[in-house]
Amino acid sequence: MRGIVYDKPLYWFFLLSTIVAISQAQTEKNVAKRDSLLTIYTICEDIEQAKASYGLSLYYKDVDMDTSLQYAETAKKLSLLHKDYGLYARSLKRLGVIYMYSEDADLAHNYFKRAKRIANDEKDYFLIADIQSDIGLLYQRKSDYKESLNNLMEAYYFFKDKEPSVEKHKSLNRLGILYSKLDKNNRSVDIFTEALDVAIRLGEKDREITSYINLAVIQTQSENFEKAIVLYKKIIGKNLDDNLTYQNQKKTCYNNLAFNYYKIKEHDSSLMYAKKSLAIKPDKLFDSRVAQTYRTLGNVYLDIGDYKKAASNLNRALSIAEEYEIKTAIIDAYKDLYRYHKKTQNYKEALTYYEKFTSLESKLLDENFSEQISKIESSKVIEQKDVAYASLSKEKAEDKKEFESDIERIIWIVSIVLIAIIGMIILYVYRNRVYLAEKQKQISTMKLFALRSQMNPHFIFNTINGVQNSILKSDKFSAYNYLSKFSQSIRLILDNSNDSFIRLQKELDLIKVYVDLEKIRFRNRLDFTMNVNVNVEEQNPYIPAMILQPIIENSIIHGISNKPEGGHVSLIIEPYNGNLKVIIEDDGIGRKEAQKIKMSKPKGVVGITSINTKQRIDILAKSGYKDARYYFEDLIGKSGNIKGTRSILILPLKNMYDKNN
């Protein structure tokens, strides 16, 4: 058997780890500079205070994220107060970066968009390109590689002819990493080499080392493991400073050395460098790369036969990957655990992890995305940089309203608002009551449809579980019978999928098929009777779709399934004071005992049956059907013990229930 089966996407995690050195690169942590900024921040009350606050946010970004966030917020408020819109845009961008590394992608994207609009108003195209680079990284972290490439190419062609800068180096490294994830190694090497040249010309050693690390990772991805080892050893042989950035780079080198030694079967060296990597304390912003180190340890121990340590490290790697929601790392962890369980002959668990990683892997990339890369690149080459960024002026900067605070504009806005209010009052007098009533009816209908739609997948999911149980028990006849009934139920659901209300008989047909399914699963431990009043049966009224089946399911799952000897469920439908009364009784364990069992089970799955039904009835009651009700009763025996549960559903019988209404 070969060692660990690392598909090329598995190397993405190594590349992702090098982002740390880029995103956290900073000027030297000079205490004197910090004290100077603090002095300015304390004694000044003008725009200099805003600038000092922004500088302090940058200073603390690798030291204390909460402090960095506070200074960024202050810089945003002060720059807006003093109408320094350029600094305001940079403060918004800074907040976007903070929330991106805090794993709040939606909030980060919102700040980036606002910053880009303001930068466009200020015609600061350099800042716009830097924001495009940040947005590209944000999409890359979300595994949305198409959007990431679009944004990073925007930044690339802006910076291409510009002088070396920190922003240009960041943009190049992010684009190089993306190309490596897209299996474009030759293109990635070209971009990283360009980034290395920029770093050397800037004279910034930390960025130079980052570029060397990226080039070494490409050697690993191309399976040139010995060449990669030489490069990593050359890097760690340099006289690195002891600040956080260089510690991150050293941690990355140790981690990747451990992997490369593993690939050439030098297990002792692999374990040594993995432990060295773990010995360096991870930074606050990006410690998810630790998962890769635990993966390497786990697979080394698996190869040398130490299965206990292998399982411990592989499960820890999965836990970290899931915590940071890194899809590629989760796939890698699933593959490793599949290999572990297969090697330890636990084939059931091996199959589970195999299904997990194949399912997640198929969703990660569009099959045709690789073909789209050249199209995106060619379209970006043709675009003129200034035209591309000038097009952003079409976006209306909502934030600009905050900058307009003079008296004339306030009067103008107030006048418009007053006119609008008067118009709304007039409109309300003539149309509002009818309009609101119609909208309320539409909203209620939509809510009913949405709640009913929740039941279909819930019902299908539970039924599939029954089929799976029969298959696992090797009961082919039951599985075949179950599938036959299941197909009938699917057909009934699909026939009624577009209707919020259906005839009672159709609901009863679905219930019969469902109960037949449950009888197969319970192996004759379930008895079911149904009694429908003759007049109701002849009238065959419309009722909300999928309203009865979930209640019967609730009685079976929570009442009968927990009784070893099984039990009985009855359905009674009869007229009641001009309404339809539905009574569902079971002789199960009762609600109190069912709740105890439910609470004793692991958290994570929330039942929707009872809550869903109550919500649907509440909507009907608020929509004019005041008699609609749904409630429970405990069935009490002669000795005072609980002998089951009765569910009662009252549905009004009105012409409005006709589905055409």
C-alpha positions in Angstrom: 0.0 0.0 0.0 1.2 3.5 -0.8 1.5 5.9 2.1 -1.2 8.4 2.7 -3.3 9.1 -0.5 -2.9 12.8 -0.9 -4.8 14.1 -4.0 -3.5 17.5 -5.2 -6.3 19.4 -3.5 -4.8 18.1 -0.2 -1.7 20.3 -0.7 -4.0 23.4 -0.7 -3.9 23.4 3.1 -0.1 23.9 3.1 -0.5 26.8 0.7 -3.2 28.3 2.8 -0.9 28.2 5.8 1.5 30.6 4.1 -1.2 33.3 3.9 -0.3 34.0 7.5 3.0 35.5 6.6 1.4 37.7 4.1 -1.7 38.9 6.0 0.2 39.4 9.2 3.3 41.1 7.8 4.0 44.2 9.7 6.5 46.9 10.4 8.8 46.2 13.4 7.0 46.3 16.7 8.8 49.3 17.9 7.7 50.3 21.4 8.7 53.8 20.8 6.5 54.1 17.7 3.6 52.7 19.7 4.1 55.1 22.5 4.3 58.0 20.0 1.0 56.9 18.5 -0.6 56.6 21.9 0.6 60.1 22.8 -0.9 61.6 19.6 -4.1 59.6 20.2 -4.4 60.9 23.8 -3.6 64.6 23.3 -5.0 65.4 19.9 -8.6 66.0 19.0 -8.4 66.5 15.2 -7.7 64.3 12.2 -4.3 63.3 13.7 -6.2 61.4 16.4 -8.0 59.4 13.7 -4.7 58.7 12.0 -3.1 57.6 15.2 -6.0 55.3 16.0 -5.7 53.7 12.5 -1.9 53.2 13.1 -2.6 51.6 16.5 -5.1 49.2 14.9 -2.3 48.1 12.5 0.2 47.8 15.4 -2.0 45.6 17.5 -3.2 43.3 14.7 -0.7 40.6 15.6 -0.8 41.3 19.3 -4.4 41.7 20.4 -7.3 41.4 18.0 -9.8 42.9 20.3 -7.6 46.0 20.8 -7.0 46.2 17.1 -10.8 46.1 16.4 -11.5 48.9 19.0 -8.9 51.2 17.4 -10.2 50.5 13.9 -13.8 51.3 15.0 -12.5 54.6 16.6 -10.6 55.4 13.4 -13.7 54.9 11.3 -15.8 57.2 13.5 -13.2 60.0 13.8 -12.3 60.0 10.1 -16.0 60.3 9.2 -16.4 63.1 11.8 -13.5 65.0 10.3 -14.5 64.2 6.7 -11.2 62.4 5.8 -12.9 60.0 3.4 -9.6 58.4 2.3 -8.9 57.4 5.9 -12.5 56.4 6.4 -12.3 54.0 3.4 -9.0 52.5 4.9 -10.7 52.1 8.3 -13.6 50.2 6.7 -11.1 48.0 4.8 -9.2 47.3 8.1 -12.5 46.2 9.8 -13.1 43.9 6.8 -9.7 42.2 7.3 -10.3 41.8 11.0 -13.7 40.2 10.5 -12.3 38.0 7.6 -9.8 36.4 10.0 -12.4 36.2 12.7 -14.4 33.9 10.4 -17.3 36.4 9.9 -17.3 36.3 6.1 -20.6 38.2 5.6 -19.6 41.1 7.8 -16.2 41.3 6.3 -17.6 41.4 2.8 -20.0 44.2 3.8 -17.1 46.3 5.0 -15.0 45.6 1.9 -17.9 46.7 -0.4 -18.4 49.9 1.6 -14.7 50.7 1.5 -14.5 50.1 -2.2 -17.4 52.5 -2.8 -15.8 55.3 -0.8 -12.4 54.7 -2.4 -14.1 54.9 -5.8 -15.6 58.3 -4.9 -12.2 59.5 -3.8 -10.7 58.0 -7.1 -8.1 56.1 -5.0 -7.6 53.3 -7.5 -4.6 51.9 -5.6 -6.8 51.3 -2.5 -9.5 49.8 -4.7 -7.0 47.3 -6.1 -5.9 46.4 -2.5 -9.5 45.9 -1.5 -10.1 43.7 -4.6 -7.1 41.6 -3.3 -8.7 41.3 0.1 -12.1 40.3 -1.4 -10.3 37.7 -3.5 -8.7 36.2 -0.4 -12.1 36.2 1.3 -13.6 34.2 -1.5 -10.6 31.9 -1.5 -11.1 31.1 2.2 -14.7 30.3 1.3 -13.6 27.9 -1.5 -15.4 30.1 -4.1 -12.5 30.0 -6.5 -14.2 31.6 -9.5 -15.1 34.8 -7.6 -11.6 34.7 -6.0 -9.9 34.6 -9.4 -12.1 37.4 -10.7 -11.1 39.7 -7.9 -7.4 38.8 -7.7 -7.0 39.3 -11.5 -8.5 42.8 -11.1 -5.8 43.5 -8.5 -3.1 41.8 -10.5 -3.5 43.8 -13.7 -3.7 47.1 -11.7 -0.4 46.4 -9.8 1.4 44.8 -12.8 3.0 48.0 -14.0 3.3 49.6 -10.6 6.4 50.0 -8.5 7.0 47.3 -5.8 4.8 47.7 -2.7 3.5 45.6 0.1 0.1 45.6 -1.5 1.5 44.3 -4.8 3.4 41.5 -2.9 0.2 40.4 -1.1 -1.8 40.4 -4.3 0.8 38.3 -6.1 1.1 35.7 -3.4 -2.7 35.3 -3.1 -3.0 34.8 -6.8 -0.1 32.3 -6.8 -1.8 30.3 -4.0 -5.1 30.3 -5.9 -3.4 29.0 -9.1 -1.8 26.1 -7.1 -5.2 25.2 -5.8 -6.5 25.1 -9.4 -3.7 22.7 -10.4 -1.9 25.4 -12.4 1.6 24.8 -11.0 3.5 26.4 -13.9 1.5 29.6 -13.6 1.8 29.5 -9.9 5.6 29.3 -10.0 5.7 32.4 -12.4 3.5 34.4 -10.0 5.5 33.4 -6.9 8.8 34.2 -8.7 7.4 37.6 -9.5 6.4 38.1 -5.9 9.9 37.1 -4.8 11.4 39.8 -7.0 9.0 42.4 -5.4 10.0 41.3 -1.9 13.7 41.5 -2.7 13.3 45.0 -4.2 11.3 46.0 -1.1 14.1 44.7 1.1 11.6 43.0 3.4 13.0 39.7 4.6 9.7 38.3 5.9 8.0 38.7 2.5 11.1 37.2 0.8 10.9 34.1 3.1 7.1 33.8 2.4 7.8 33.7 -1.3 10.5 31.0 -0.9 8.0 29.0 1.2 5.4 29.2 -1.5 7.9 28.0 -4.1 8.8 25.1 -1.9 5.2 24.1 -1.5 4.9 23.9 -5.3 7.8 21.5 -5.3 5.9 19.4 -2.8 2.8 19.5 -4.9 4.8 18.4 -7.9 6.1 15.5 -5.8 9.7 16.8 -5.8 9.9 16.1 -2.1 13.8 16.2 -1.8 13.9 19.6 -3.5 11.3 20.9 -1.2 13.2 19.7 1.9 16.4 21.5 0.6 14.4 24.7 0.2 12.8 24.5 3.7 16.1 23.8 5.4 17.7 26.7 3.6 14.9 29.0 5.0 15.1 27.8 8.6 18.9 28.1 8.3 18.5 31.8 7.9 18.9 34.1 11.0 15.2 34.7 11.6 14.1 37.2 14.1 12.0 36.1 17.1 8.8 38.2 16.3 5.4 36.6 15.6 5.7 36.8 11.8 8.9 34.8 11.7 7.7 32.4 14.2 4.7 31.7 11.9 7.1 31.2 9.0 9.2 28.8 11.0 6.1 26.9 12.2 5.1 26.6 8.5 8.5 25.3 7.5 8.6 22.7 10.3 5.1 21.5 9.4 5.9 21.2 5.7 9.2 19.5 6.4 7.3 16.9 8.5 5.0 16.2 5.5 7.8 15.9 2.9 9.8 13.5 5.1 6.7 11.5 5.5 6.3 11.2 1.7 9.9 9.8 1.4 9.2 7.4 4.3 11.7 8.9 6.7 9.3 8.6 9.7 11.7 9.6 12.5 12.5 13.0 10.8 8.8 13.5 10.0 7.8 13.0 13.7 10.7 15.3 14.8 9.6 18.2 12.6 5.9 17.7 13.4 6.6 18.0 17.1 8.8 21.1 16.5 5.9 22.7 14.6 3.5 22.0 17.4 5.9 23.4 20.0 5.6 26.8 18.5 2.4 28.4 20.0 -0.1 29.2 17.2 -1.1 32.9 16.8 -4.6 34.0 17.5 -5.5 34.8 13.9 -4.6 31.6 12.2 -4.0 28.4 14.1 -6.2 26.2 11.9 -3.0 25.0 10.0 -2.3 22.9 13.1 -4.7 20.4 11.6 -2.2 19.5 8.9 0.5 18.8 11.5 -1.9 16.4 13.3 -2.7 14.7 10.0 0.9 14.1 9.3 1.5 12.7 12.8 -1.6 10.5 12.5 -0.6 9.0 9.2 3.0 8.4 10.3 1.7 6.5 13.3 -0.7 4.6 11.1 2.1 3.5 8.8 4.3 2.3 11.7 1.4 0.5 13.3 0.7 2.7 16.4 -3.1 2.7 15.8 -4.0 4.4 19.1 -1.9 7.5 18.4 -2.9 7.4 14.8 -6.6 7.6 15.7 -6.0 10.4 18.3 -4.1 12.6 15.9 -6.4 12.1 12.9 -9.6 12.8 14.9 -7.9 15.9 16.3 -7.1 17.1 12.8 -10.8 16.7 11.8 -12.0 18.6 14.8 -9.8 21.6 14.0 -10.7 21.6 10.3 -14.4 21.5 11.2 -14.0 24.3 13.8 -12.5 26.6 11.1 -14.9 25.2 8.4 -12.1 24.6 5.9 -13.7 22.3 3.4 -10.5 21.0 1.8 -9.0 20.2 5.2 -12.3 18.4 6.2 -12.1 16.3 3.0 -8.5 15.4 3.8 -9.4 14.4 7.3 -12.3 12.2 6.0 -9.9 10.5 3.6 -7.4 9.8 6.3 -10.0 8.3 8.7 -11.3 6.2 5.8 -7.8 4.8 5.3 -7.4 4.3 9.1 -10.6 2.3 9.5 -10.0 0.3 6.4 -6.5 -0.6 7.6 -7.9 -1.6 11.1 -10.7 -3.6 9.3 -13.5 -1.5 10.7 -15.3 -1.5 7.3 -18.5 0.0 8.4 -16.8 3.2 9.7 -14.5 3.1 6.6 -17.6 3.2 4.4 -19.1 6.1 6.4 -16.0 8.3 5.9 -15.7 7.2 2.3 -19.2 8.5 1.6 -18.5 11.7 3.5 -15.4 12.7 1.6 -16.8 11.7 -1.9 -20.0 13.7 -1.2 -18.2 16.8 0.0 -15.5 16.6 -2.7 -18.0 16.5 -5.5 -19.5 19.8 -4.3 -16.3 21.7 -3.9 -15.5 22.7 -7.5 -17.5 23.1 -10.7 -16.4 20.4 -13.1 -16.0 22.9 -15.9 -14.4 25.6 -13.8 -10.8 24.9 -15.0 -12.0 25.6 -18.6 -13.3 29.0 -17.4 -9.9 30.2 -16.0 -8.4 31.1 -19.4 -11.5 32.9 -20.4 -11.4 35.0 -17.2 -7.7 35.8 -17.6 -8.1 36.8 -21.3 -11.0 39.1 -20.5 -9.0 40.8 -17.8 -6.0 41.3 -20.1 -8.1 43.2 -22.6 -9.7 45.4 -20.0 -8.0 48.7 -19.4 -7.3 49.2 -15.7 -8.7 52.7 -15.5 -11.9 51.6 -17.3 -12.3 48.7 -15.0 -12.1 50.8 -11.9 -13.9 53.8 -13.4 -16.9 51.5 -13.9 -17.2 51.3 -10.1 -18.4 54.9 -10.2 -21.8 53.6 -11.3 -22.3 52.3 -7.8 -24.0 54.9 -5.6 -22.1 55.4 -2.4 -24.7 55.2 0.4 -22.0 56.1 2.8 -21.7 59.5 1.1 -25.0 60.5 2.8 -23.2 60.5 6.1 -20.8 63.2 4.8 -23.6 65.6 3.9 -24.4 67.4 7.1 -25.0 71.0 6.1 -28.2 72.9 6.9 -29.5 73.2 3.4 -29.3 69.5 2.7 -31.0 68.7 6.0 -33.9 71.0 5.1 -34.2 69.5 1.7 -34.2 65.9 3.1 -36.8 66.9 5.8 -39.0 68.4 3.1 -38.9 65.3 0.9 -39.7 63.2 4.0 -42.7 65.3 4.9 -44.1 65.2 1.4 -43.6 61.4 1.4 -45.4 61.1 4.7 -48.3 63.2 3.6 -48.6 61.1 0.4 -48.5 57.9 2.4 -51.3 59.2 4.7 -53.5 59.9 1.7 -52.7 56.6 0.2 -53.5 54.9 3.5 -57.0 56.5 3.7 -58.0 55.2 0.3 -56.1 51.9 -0.2 -54.2 50.8 2.9 -56.8 48.6 4.6 -57.5 46.5 1.5 -53.8 46.4 0.6 -52.7 45.2 4.0 -55.4 42.6 4.2 -54.4 41.2 0.9 -50.7 41.2 1.8 -51.5 39.5 5.1 -53.4 36.8 3.3 -50.4 36.3 0.9 -47.9 36.2 3.8 -50.0 33.6 5.7 -50.3 31.5 2.6 -46.6 31.7 2.0 -45.9 30.7 5.6 -48.3 27.8 5.4 -46.6 26.6 2.2 -43.2 27.0 3.7 -44.1 25.0 6.8 -45.8 22.3 4.8 -42.7 22.1 2.6 -40.6 21.3 5.7 -42.5 18.1 6.2 -41.8 16.5 2.9 -38.0 16.1 3.4 -38.6 15.2 7.0 -41.0 12.4 6.0 -38.7 11.2 3.2 -35.6 11.3 5.4 -37.3 9.1 8.1 -38.6 6.7 5.4 -35.1 6.3 3.9 -33.8 5.4 7.3 -36.3 2.6 7.4 -35.0 1.3 4.1 -31.4 1.6 5.3 -32.2 -0.4 8.5 -33.7 -3.3 6.4 -30.7 -3.4 4.1 -28.3 -3.4 7.1 -30.3 -6.3 8.6 -29.9 -8.1 5.2 -33.7 -8.5 5.1 -34.1 -8.3 1.3 -37.8 -8.9 1.2 -38.5 -6.2 3.7 -36.2 -3.8 1.9 -38.0 -4.5 -1.4 -41.4 -4.2 0.2 -40.3 -1.0 1.9 -39.0 0.5 -1.4 -42.3 -0.3 -3.1 -44.3 1.4 -0.5 -41.9 4.3 -0.4 -42.3 4.9 -4.1 -46.0 5.1 -3.6 -45.6 7.7 -0.9 -43.2 9.7 -3.1 -45.8 9.7 -5.9 -48.5 10.9 -3.5 -46.3 13.7 -2.2 -45.3 14.8 -5.7 -48.9 14.8 -6.9 -49.7 17.3 -4.1 -46.5 19.2 -4.1 -48.0 22.4 -5.6 -51.1 22.5 -3.4 -51.4 24.1 0.0 -54.8 22.3 0.5 -55.8 18.8 -0.7 -58.9 16.6 -0.4 -59.1 14.6 2.8 -59.1 11.3 0.9 -55.7 12.1 -0.6 -54.3 12.7 2.9 -55.8 9.4 4.1 -54.2 7.6 1.1 -50.8 8.9 2.2 -51.4 7.9 5.8 -52.3 4.3 4.7 -49.0 4.0 2.8 -47.0 5.6 5.6 -48.5 3.2 8.2 -47.8 0.2 6.0 -44.2 1.4 5.9 -44.0 1.7 9.7 -45.6 -1.8 10.1 -42.8 -3.3 8.0 -40.3 -1.5 10.1 -41.9 -2.5 13.4 -42.3 -6.1 12.3 -46.0 -6.5 13.3 -45.5 -4.6 16.6 -47.8 -1.8 15.3 -51.6 -1.9 15.1 -53.5 0.9 13.4 -57.2 1.6 13.0 -59.0 4.4 11.1 -62.6 5.5 11.5 -63.9 8.3 9.3 -67.5 9.5 9.8 -69.7 8.7 6.7 -70.9 12.3 6.2 -67.3 13.6 6.4 -66.2 10.8 4.0 -68.9 11.8 1.5 -68.1 15.5 1.8 -64.4 14.8 1.3 -63.4 18.4 2.3 -60.2 20.2 1.6 -57.6 20.2 4.5 -54.1 21.6 4.7 -51.7 19.2 2.9 -49.5 16.9 5.1 -51.4 18.0 8.3 -52.4 14.6 9.7 -49.5 12.4 8.7 -46.9 14.2 10.9 -49.2 13.8 14.0 -49.5 10.0 13.4 -45.8 9.8 12.9 -45.3 11.6 16.2 -47.5 9.0 18.0 -45.6 6.1 16.4 -42.0 7.5 16.8 -42.3 8.9 20.4 -45.1 6.8 21.8 -45.0 3.3 20.3 -41.4 2.8 19.2 -40.2 3.0 22.8 -42.4 0.1 23.9 -40.7 -3.3 23.2 -44.1 -5.0 22.8 -45.4 -2.3 20.4 -48.8 -0.7 20.5 -51.9 0.7 18.9 -52.6 4.0 17.1 -56.1 5.0 16.1 -57.4 7.8 13.8 -60.9 9.1 14.3 -62.4 11.9 12.0 -65.9 13.2 12.7 -67.9 16.4 12.5 -67.9 18.7 15.5 -70.0 21.9 15.8 -69.6 22.7 12.1 -65.9 21.9 12.1 -63.8 18.8 11.4 -62.5 17.0 14.5 -59.5 14.7 14.2 -58.6 12.5 17.2 -55.3 10.5 17.2 -54.7 8.2 20.1 -51.9 5.9 21.0 -51.3 3.6 24.0 -47.6 4.5 24.1 -45.3 5.5 26.9 -46.8 9.0 27.3 -45.4 12.5 26.7 -43.5 12.7 30.0 -41.5 9.5 29.4 -41.0 10.4 25.7 -39.5 13.7 26.7 -37.1 12.0 29.1 -35.9 9.7 26.4 -35.5 12.7 24.0 -33.5 14.7 26.5 -31.2 11.7 27.1 -30.2 11.5 23.5 -27.2 13.5 22.0 -28.1 17.0 21.0 -28.0 18.1 17.4 -31.2 16.9 15.8 -34.3 19.0 16.5 -37.7 17.4 15.8 -40.0 19.6 13.7 -43.3 17.6 13.7 -45.2 19.1 16.7 -43.8 22.6 16.4 -44.5 22.7 12.7 -48.1 21.6 13.1 -48.7 24.1 15.9 -47.3 26.9 13.8 -49.5 26.0 10.8 -52.6 26.0 13.0 -51.6 29.3 14.5 -51.3 30.8 11.1 -54.8 29.5 10.1 -56.3 30.9 13.3 -54.8 34.3 12.6 -56.0 34.2 9.0 -59.7 34.1 10.0 -60.2 30.4 10.9 -60.7 31.2 14.6 -61.9 27.7 15.5 -58.6 26.1 14.3 -56.9 24.3 17.3 -54.3 21.7 18.0 -53.7 20.3 21.5 -52.7 17.1 23.5 -54.2 15.1 26.4 -52.7 12.4 28.5 -54.7 9.2 28.7 -55.0 8.2 32.4 -55.7 4.6 33.5 -57.9 3.6 36.4 -54.9 3.4 38.7 -53.8 6.9 37.8 -51.0 5.9 35.5 -50.3 7.3 32.0 -51.5 4.8 29.4 -51.0 6.9 26.2 -51.6 10.2 24.5 -54.5 11.8 22.6 -53.9 14.5 20.0 -56.9 16.6 19.0 -57.0 18.7 15.8 -59.9 21.0 15.0 -60.2 22.2 11.4 -63.0 24.6 10.3 -65.2 23.4 7.5 -65.8 26.5 5.3 -66.1 27.3 1.7 -62.9 29.3 2.1 -61.1 26.0 2.4 -61.7 25.3 -1.3 -58.2 25.4 -2.8 -59.4 27.9 -5.5 -59.7 30.4 -2.6 
